[in-house]
Amino acid sequence: MKKTWYRYPAYFFLAGLIISLLGGCTEERLSTLRPPVVTEDIRLEREVRWEPLRTAEATPLITGRVIGTPKAPGAFVQAGEVLAQIDTTPYLEQLERARVTATPAAPPYNPAAAEADELLAQGIITAKERDRIYARESVGQPAPAVTDTAATENYETALAGAHILAPIAGIVQASAVGEDGVLVAGSPAFLIAAVRPVGAEFTLPAAAVTAAGTAVVHADYAGRDYVGSGRILASRDGLIPFRVEFANEDDSLRLHEPAQLSWRGGGTMRVLHVPPSAVRDNAIYTVAENGLVERVPVQIAYRTSEYVAVLAAGEESVRIVREPPADLAGGMVVRYADG
C-alpha cells in the first residue's frame, strides 16, 4: 500500500510546530532604511505657552472685611490699580469709643483768665466778675483735645491701608478673598503675574545637543511674527533647558496661550533625517539584524516637506521602518528589506 504523509500524526505535529514558530513574523517584507546621523546648527520648532517671568504679591496693611467687588483671578490690572477695598468702619467705631471715654484735656493757658484769678485773690473783683471774664475770653478758643492717641493712629493707618493696590501691571493669578471676605494684615491677598516680558522654557536631551550660548528666536502668534531672545542654560539631569524671552511691549502675547516658536543657532545638534511616513505618534520603529522591532519615542527638531529631523542620542545609525503599518508593535519579529 502507498504511504502518504497525512496518514501519520507526526507530520501534523511538525507542521503545527513550524507554523507556531513563524506566527510572530509578518509575511511581507517591511521597507527599511538606515539614515545617517547628521550634525547641524540647532534648529528647533516648538509649540509653547507663554509664562510670566515675574510675579508679585499684594499684601494688605490692615485686617478687615472686603467691601465691593475685588479683582478676580484672570483680570488684567495696571500698576497701582485697586484690587480690593477693606472696610474701615470698625476702626472708626474704635476711634469714636476712645473719644467718649477719654479724659478731657486741660484748657489752654489764657493770660486774661489768669489775671482775673489774681485780681479775685486780691479782693479787687468779685467771683461773678471773674466768671464773666472767663466766659468772654473763652469765645474763639479751640476745643480741648479728647482723642486717644492709639485709636487715632489705628484709624489713620486703616484709612491709608484701606485700598490694596496692584504692585505691577499684569494678570491676577490668585486671590485669597474667601467666602467670608476677610483679609489678614501681612498675609498675601493677591498674586499678580507680569505680562511683560513673557517667556517659555523647554528641554532637549543633553546627549543630542552641544550648546554654545544665545540665539534669536521668532514666534508666530495670532498671525504675527515676534522677535525675542533665547538662552541655553546649564544641563541638569541629562536635559538642557532652552529659555526664551519676549518684551511684549504692547501686551499682545497673552499668558498661557499657545504659540509656534522657531529657534535658530546657539550650538549644534545631532539628528536623523527620516521620511515623514516613518514617524507615528512621535515614535519611530527600529529593526535589529534578527528582525526584532522596537518602538522608540523621539523628539522632533523640525519638519520639512521632504523629511522630519528627529534628535539622535548617539552617533550610530539605526535601521528604521520607512512606513510602519498600523498593527506594527515593539517586540514583533519581522522580515525587512533595506533600500
GUVEXNU-293134 format. One record per residue (C-alpha): residue in one letter; x, y, z. Coordinates in steps of 0.02 Angstrom, whole numbers, plus 32768, in hexadecimal, padded with zeros to 4 digits. Layout:
<pts>
<aa:a px:X py:Y pz:Z> $
...
</pts>
This chain:
<pts>
<aa:m px:8000 py:8000 pz:8000> $
<aa:k px:803F py:80B1 pz:7FD7> $
<aa:k px:8068 py:8114 pz:8071> $
<aa:t px:8033 py:81CC pz:8075> $
<aa:w px:8075 py:824F pz:80F1> $
<aa:y px:7FCC py:8282 pz:8131> $
<aa:r px:7FAC py:81D5 pz:8173> $
<aa:y px:802F py:81EE pz:81FC> $
<aa:p px:800A py:825E pz:8292> $
<aa:a px:80C2 py:828D pz:82A3> $
<aa:y px:80B8 py:82F3 pz:8204> $
<aa:f px:8026 py:8357 pz:8248> $
<aa:f px:8089 py:837A pz:82E6> $
<aa:l px:8120 py:83B9 pz:8286> $
<aa:a px:80B7 py:8425 pz:8215> $
<aa:g px:8060 py:8474 pz:82AA> $
<aa:l px:8106 py:8495 pz:82FF> $
<aa:i px:814B py:84EE pz:8267> $
<aa:i px:80AF py:855A pz:8257> $
<aa:s px:80B6 py:858A pz:830E> $
<aa:l px:816D py:85BC pz:8301> $
<aa:l px:814B py:862A pz:826D> $
<aa:g px:80AD py:8674 pz:82B6> $
<aa:g px:8106 py:8710 pz:82F7> $
<aa:c px:814F py:873B pz:824D> $
<aa:t px:80F8 py:87A7 pz:81CC> $
<aa:e px:80E3 py:8759 pz:8122> $
<aa:e px:811A py:87EF pz:80BB> $
<aa:r px:81C1 py:8844 pz:80C6> $
<aa:l px:81C0 py:88F1 pz:8113> $
<aa:s px:821E py:897A pz:80B9> $
<aa:t px:82A9 py:89BE pz:812A> $
<aa:l px:8336 py:8A3C pz:811D> $
<aa:r px:83CD py:8A72 pz:8182> $
<aa:p px:83D5 py:8B31 pz:8182> $
<aa:p px:847E py:8B77 pz:81B7> $
<aa:v px:8491 py:8BE0 pz:8254> $
<aa:v px:84A7 py:8C95 pz:821F> $
<aa:t px:84F5 py:8D20 pz:8289> $
<aa:e px:84AD py:8DCB pz:8261> $
<aa:d px:848C py:8E75 pz:82B0> $
<aa:i px:83FF py:8E74 pz:832E> $
<aa:r px:8359 py:8E8B pz:82D7> $
<aa:l px:82BC py:8E6F pz:833B> $
<aa:e px:8202 py:8E83 pz:8323> $
<aa:r px:8199 py:8E79 pz:83C0> $
<aa:e px:80EC py:8EA1 pz:83FE> $
<aa:v px:80FA py:8EFD pz:84A3> $
<aa:r px:8086 py:8F56 pz:851A> $
<aa:w px:80B4 py:9003 pz:8559> $
<aa:e px:80E2 py:900A pz:8611> $
<aa:p px:8104 py:90A1 pz:8681> $
<aa:l px:81BB py:90C2 pz:86A7> $
<aa:r px:818F py:9124 pz:8743> $
<aa:t px:8107 py:9120 pz:87C6> $
<aa:a px:80E0 py:9193 pz:8859> $
<aa:e px:8070 py:9187 pz:88F2> $
<aa:a px:7FF6 py:920B pz:8931> $
<aa:t px:7FEA py:9208 pz:89EF> $
<aa:p px:7F6B py:926A pz:8A59> $
<aa:l px:7FAA py:92DF pz:8AE1> $
<aa:i px:7F11 py:92C3 pz:8B4F> $
<aa:t px:7E9D py:9234 pz:8B7B> $
<aa:g px:7DE9 py:9244 pz:8B47> $
<aa:r px:7D58 py:9213 pz:8AD8> $
<aa:v px:7D5A py:923C pz:8A20> $
<aa:i px:7CD1 py:92AF pz:89E3> $
<aa:g px:7C9D py:92BD pz:892E> $
<aa:t px:7CD9 py:9246 pz:88A8> $
<aa:p px:7D91 py:9214 pz:88AE> $
<aa:k px:7DF5 py:91E9 pz:8813> $
<aa:a px:7DDE py:9133 pz:87E3> $
<aa:p px:7E63 py:90BD pz:879E> $
<aa:g px:7E7B py:90DB pz:86E5> $
<aa:a px:7E5C py:9197 pz:86EF> $
<aa:f px:7EDB py:920A pz:869E> $
<aa:v px:7F15 py:9298 pz:870F> $
<aa:q px:7F8A py:932C pz:8700> $
<aa:a px:800E py:9357 pz:8781> $
<aa:g px:7FBC py:93BA pz:880E> $
<aa:e px:7F0B py:9380 pz:87E3> $
<aa:v px:7E9A py:9355 pz:8876> $
<aa:l px:7E89 py:9299 pz:888D> $
<aa:a px:7E16 py:929F pz:8924> $
<aa:q px:7DD9 py:9317 pz:89AA> $
<aa:i px:7DD1 py:92EC pz:8A63> $
<aa:d px:7D44 py:932F pz:8ACF> $
<aa:t px:7D89 py:93B0 pz:8B4C> $
<aa:t px:7CE7 py:93BF pz:8BB0> $
<aa:p px:7D28 py:9358 pz:8C44> $
<aa:y px:7DBE py:93CC pz:8C53> $
<aa:l px:7D4F py:9467 pz:8C4E> $
<aa:e px:7CE0 py:941D pz:8CD5> $
<aa:q px:7D79 py:93FB pz:8D3F> $
<aa:l px:7DAC py:94B1 pz:8D2C> $
<aa:e px:7CFE py:94EF pz:8D5E> $
<aa:r px:7CFF py:9481 pz:8DFA> $
<aa:a px:7DA8 py:94C9 pz:8E29> $
<aa:r px:7D65 py:957A pz:8E19> $
<aa:v px:7CD5 py:9554 pz:8E8E> $
<aa:t px:7D3D py:9500 pz:8F14> $
<aa:a px:7DD6 py:9570 pz:8F0D> $
<aa:t px:7DF9 py:95EB pz:8F9E> $
<aa:p px:7DE2 py:969F pz:8F64> $
<aa:a px:7E85 py:96FA pz:8F53> $
<aa:a px:7EAC py:9797 pz:8FB7> $
<aa:p px:7E77 py:9838 pz:8F61> $
<aa:p px:7F00 py:989C pz:8F0F> $
<aa:y px:7F56 py:9925 pz:8F75> $
<aa:n px:7EF8 py:99CB pz:8F6A> $
<aa:p px:7F55 py:9A65 pz:8FAE> $
<aa:a px:7EB6 py:9ACB pz:8FCA> $
<aa:a px:7E65 py:9A3F pz:902F> $
<aa:a px:7F03 py:9A2D pz:9097> $
<aa:e px:7F04 py:9AE6 pz:90BB> $
<aa:a px:7E4D py:9ADE pz:90F1> $
<aa:d px:7E7A py:9A54 pz:916E> $
<aa:e px:7F00 py:9AC5 pz:91B8> $
<aa:l px:7E8A py:9B59 pz:91C5> $
<aa:l px:7E09 py:9AEC pz:921C> $
<aa:a px:7E8E py:9AB3 pz:9298> $
<aa:q px:7EB9 py:9B69 pz:92BF> $
<aa:g px:7E02 py:9B92 pz:92D9> $
<aa:i px:7DFF py:9C10 pz:924C> $
<aa:i px:7D73 py:9BB5 pz:91ED> $
<aa:t px:7CE9 py:9B3F pz:921F> $
<aa:a px:7CD5 py:9A8A pz:91ED> $
<aa:k px:7C44 py:9AB7 pz:9179> $
<aa:e px:7CB1 py:9B37 pz:911F> $
<aa:r px:7D3A py:9AB5 pz:910B> $
<aa:d px:7CBD py:9A3B pz:90BC> $
<aa:r px:7C88 py:9ABF pz:903F> $
<aa:i px:7D3F py:9AD6 pz:900E> $
<aa:y px:7D50 py:9A1A pz:8FF8> $
<aa:a px:7CB7 py:9A12 pz:8F87> $
<aa:r px:7CF1 py:9AA4 pz:8F1E> $
<aa:e px:7DA0 py:9A60 pz:8F06> $
<aa:s px:7D66 py:99AF pz:8EDB> $
<aa:v px:7D0F py:99E8 pz:8E3B> $
<aa:g px:7D7A py:99B7 pz:8DA3> $
<aa:q px:7DED py:9944 pz:8E05> $
<aa:p px:7E0A py:9894 pz:8DB9> $
<aa:a px:7DAC py:9803 pz:8E07> $
<aa:p px:7E17 py:979A pz:8E7A> $
<aa:a px:7E5A py:96F9 pz:8E2B> $
<aa:v px:7E06 py:965D pz:8E6E> $
<aa:t px:7E3E py:95D8 pz:8DF2> $
<aa:d px:7EA2 py:953E pz:8E20> $
<aa:t px:7F4B py:953D pz:8DC8> $
<aa:a px:7F50 py:9480 pz:8DA5> $
<aa:a px:7EA0 py:947E pz:8D5F> $
<aa:t px:7EC7 py:9512 pz:8CF0> $
<aa:e px:7F63 py:94BE pz:8CAC> $
<aa:n px:7F03 py:941D pz:8C8B> $
<aa:y px:7E7F py:947B pz:8C2A> $
<aa:e px:7EFE py:94DB pz:8BC3> $
<aa:t px:7F57 py:9438 pz:8B9A> $
<aa:a px:7EB1 py:93EB pz:8B68> $
<aa:l px:7E89 py:947C pz:8AF4> $
<aa:a px:7F35 py:9470 pz:8AA4> $
<aa:g px:7F2A py:93B3 pz:8A8E> $
<aa:a px:7E74 py:93A1 pz:8A5F> $
<aa:h px:7E9E py:938A pz:89A7> $
<aa:i px:7F09 py:92F7 pz:896F> $
<aa:l px:7F67 py:932E pz:88D3> $
<aa:a px:7FB5 py:92C8 pz:8846> $
<aa:p px:8073 py:92D2 pz:8856> $
<aa:i px:808E py:92B0 pz:879B> $
<aa:a px:802A py:92A8 pz:86FB> $
<aa:g px:7FF2 py:91F9 pz:86D3> $
<aa:i px:7F71 py:916F pz:86E8> $
<aa:v px:7F26 py:9141 pz:8790> $
<aa:q px:7F5C py:908D pz:87A4> $
<aa:a px:7F19 py:906B pz:8853> $
<aa:s px:7EAC py:90BD pz:88D6> $
<aa:a px:7E9F py:9098 pz:8991> $
<aa:v px:7DF2 py:90E7 pz:899F> $
<aa:g px:7D84 py:905A pz:89DF> $
<aa:e px:7CCA py:904A pz:8A01> $
<aa:d px:7CD8 py:90AE pz:8AA4> $
<aa:g px:7D33 py:9139 pz:8A47> $
<aa:v px:7DB2 py:9153 pz:8AD3> $
<aa:l px:7E67 py:917D pz:8AAD> $
<aa:v px:7EF2 py:917A pz:8B2E> $
<aa:a px:7F78 py:9200 pz:8B3D> $
<aa:g px:8022 py:91C3 pz:8B02> $
<aa:s px:7FDB py:912A pz:8AAA> $
<aa:p px:7FE2 py:912C pz:89E9> $
<aa:a px:7F36 py:9151 pz:89A1> $
<aa:f px:7F5A py:9150 pz:88E6> $
<aa:l px:7FDE py:9109 pz:8872> $
<aa:i px:7FFF py:916E pz:87D5> $
<aa:a px:8059 py:9123 pz:873E> $
<aa:a px:80B5 py:91A4 pz:86D5> $
<aa:v px:807F py:91AB pz:861F> $
<aa:r px:8122 py:91F6 pz:85E5> $
<aa:p px:8198 py:91A9 pz:85C2> $
<aa:v px:8156 py:90F9 pz:85A3> $
<aa:g px:81B4 py:905A pz:857F> $
<aa:a px:81B4 py:8F9E pz:8571> $
<aa:e px:8229 py:8F0E pz:8594> $
<aa:f px:8241 py:8E60 pz:854C> $
<aa:t px:82C7 py:8DDB pz:8557> $
<aa:l px:8329 py:8D6C pz:84E1> $
<aa:p px:8393 py:8CD2 pz:8507> $
<aa:a px:8444 py:8D06 pz:8531> $
<aa:a px:8487 py:8C72 pz:84CE> $
<aa:a px:8443 py:8CBB pz:842C> $
<aa:v px:8476 py:8D70 pz:8443> $
<aa:t px:8519 py:8DD1 pz:8452> $
<aa:a px:84E4 py:8E7A pz:8496> $
<aa:a px:8549 py:8F17 pz:847A> $
<aa:g px:84E4 py:8FAF pz:84B0> $
<aa:t px:8458 py:9020 pz:8478> $
<aa:a px:83EA py:902A pz:83DE> $
<aa:v px:8369 py:9095 pz:8387> $
<aa:v px:82BC py:904A pz:8399> $
<aa:h px:821F py:906A pz:8332> $
<aa:a px:816D py:9048 pz:836A> $
<aa:d px:80D6 py:9037 pz:82FB> $
<aa:y px:8042 py:906F pz:8362> $
<aa:a px:7F96 py:90AA pz:8328> $
<aa:g px:7FD5 py:90C0 pz:8277> $
<aa:r px:8069 py:912F pz:82A7> $
<aa:d px:8123 py:9111 pz:82B1> $
<aa:y px:8177 py:9142 pz:8355> $
<aa:v px:8232 py:9149 pz:8374> $
<aa:g px:827C py:911A pz:841B> $
<aa:s px:831B py:90D7 pz:8469> $
<aa:g px:834B py:9026 pz:8499> $
<aa:r px:83C5 py:8FE8 pz:851C> $
<aa:i px:8405 py:8F38 pz:8536> $
<aa:l px:841B py:8F0D pz:85EE> $
<aa:a px:848D py:8E90 pz:8645> $
<aa:s px:8461 py:8DD9 pz:8633> $
<aa:r px:8405 py:8D87 pz:86C3> $
<aa:d px:83D0 py:8CD2 pz:86D5> $
<aa:g px:8403 py:8CAA pz:8623> $
<aa:l px:8399 py:8D37 pz:85D8> $
<aa:i px:83C9 py:8DE1 pz:8594> $
<aa:p px:8349 py:8E6C pz:85B7> $
<aa:f px:8326 py:8EE9 pz:852B> $
<aa:r px:82DA py:8F8C pz:856B> $
<aa:v px:828D py:9013 pz:84FE> $
<aa:e px:8258 py:90C5 pz:8528> $
<aa:f px:81EB py:9142 pz:84CB> $
<aa:a px:81D8 py:91F9 pz:84FF> $
<aa:n px:811C py:91FB pz:84DA> $
<aa:e px:8118 py:92B8 pz:84E0> $
<aa:d px:8068 py:92C1 pz:849A> $
<aa:d px:8025 py:9235 pz:850B> $
<aa:s px:7FEA py:91D3 pz:8472> $
<aa:l px:803A py:912F pz:84A9> $
<aa:r px:7FBA py:90E5 pz:8521> $
<aa:l px:7FF4 py:907D pz:85B3> $
<aa:h px:7FD7 py:8FC0 pz:85A9> $
<aa:e px:7FA2 py:8FC7 pz:84F2> $
<aa:p px:8000 py:8F5C pz:8470> $
<aa:a px:8078 py:8F9F pz:83EE> $
<aa:q px:80E9 py:8F51 pz:836A> $
<aa:l px:81A0 py:8F70 pz:8392> $
<aa:s px:8232 py:8F6C pz:8318> $
<aa:w px:82E2 py:8F62 pz:8361> $
<aa:r px:8382 py:8F74 pz:82FC> $
<aa:g px:8436 py:8F66 pz:8338> $
<aa:g px:8489 py:8F5E pz:83E1> $
<aa:g px:84E4 py:8EB9 pz:83C4> $
<aa:t px:84DA py:8E18 pz:8361> $
<aa:m px:846C py:8D7D pz:8368> $
<aa:r px:846D py:8CCB pz:8326> $
<aa:v px:83D5 py:8C97 pz:82C1> $
<aa:l px:8393 py:8C12 pz:824D> $
<aa:h px:833B py:8C49 pz:81AE> $
<aa:v px:82AE py:8BCC pz:819E> $
<aa:p px:8219 py:8BC4 pz:8126> $
<aa:p px:817B py:8C15 pz:816D> $
<aa:s px:8125 py:8B6C pz:815B> $
<aa:a px:81A3 py:8B1D pz:81D4> $
<aa:v px:8165 py:8B80 pz:826A> $
<aa:r px:80C6 py:8B42 pz:82BC> $
<aa:d px:8085 py:8B8E pz:835F> $
<aa:n px:812F py:8BE0 pz:8381> $
<aa:a px:818B py:8B3B pz:8371> $
<aa:i px:81EF py:8AD9 pz:82F1> $
<aa:y px:81FF py:8A1C pz:82E1> $
<aa:t px:82AE py:89D4 pz:82DB> $
<aa:v px:82DA py:8925 pz:829E> $
<aa:a px:836D py:88BF pz:82DD> $
<aa:e px:83D1 py:8847 pz:826F> $
<aa:n px:8366 py:87B6 pz:82AC> $
<aa:g px:82C6 py:8813 pz:827D> $
<aa:l px:8293 py:8843 pz:832E> $
<aa:v px:822D py:88E4 pz:832F> $
<aa:e px:823F py:896D pz:83B2> $
<aa:r px:81D0 py:8A05 pz:83C3> $
<aa:v px:823E py:8A9C pz:83E9> $
<aa:p px:81EF py:8B42 pz:8422> $
<aa:v px:8245 py:8BD7 pz:83D0> $
<aa:q px:824C py:8C93 pz:83E1> $
<aa:i px:822F py:8CEC pz:833E> $
<aa:a px:82A3 py:8D80 pz:8320> $
<aa:y px:824D py:8DC0 pz:8284> $
<aa:r px:81EE py:8D89 pz:81E9> $
<aa:t px:8204 py:8DAB pz:8130> $
<aa:s px:819F py:8D71 pz:809B> $
<aa:e px:8222 py:8CEA pz:8078> $
<aa:y px:8253 py:8CA9 pz:8123> $
<aa:v px:823E py:8CB5 pz:81DF> $
<aa:a px:82D8 py:8CDC pz:8249> $
<aa:v px:82D4 py:8C75 pz:82E9> $
<aa:l px:8355 py:8C87 pz:8371> $
<aa:a px:83D7 py:8BFD pz:837A> $
<aa:a px:841D py:8BCF pz:8424> $
<aa:g px:84B6 py:8B77 pz:83DA> $
<aa:e px:8524 py:8B7A pz:8340> $
<aa:e px:84F4 py:8ACD pz:8300> $
<aa:s px:8476 py:8ABD pz:8275> $
<aa:v px:83E0 py:8A4C pz:8292> $
<aa:r px:8370 py:89EA pz:821D> $
<aa:i px:82C0 py:8A31 pz:821C> $
<aa:v px:821D py:89FE pz:81CA> $
<aa:r px:81F6 py:8A74 pz:813B> $
<aa:e px:813A py:8A69 pz:814F> $
<aa:p px:8104 py:8A04 pz:81E9> $
<aa:p px:805C py:89AD pz:81D3> $
<aa:a px:7FD4 py:89CF pz:8251> $
<aa:d px:7FE6 py:8924 pz:82A4> $
<aa:l px:80A3 py:892F pz:82B9> $
<aa:a px:80D9 py:8929 pz:836F> $
<aa:g px:8177 py:891A pz:83D4> $
<aa:g px:81AC py:8867 pz:83F7> $
<aa:m px:8172 py:8823 pz:8350> $
<aa:v px:81EB py:87C8 pz:82DB> $
<aa:v px:81DF py:87FF pz:8226> $
<aa:r px:822D py:87E3 pz:817F> $
<aa:y px:827B py:8880 pz:8138> $
<aa:a px:82D2 py:88C1 pz:809E> $
<aa:d px:834B py:8954 pz:80A4> $
<aa:g px:833A py:89CC pz:8017> $
</pts>
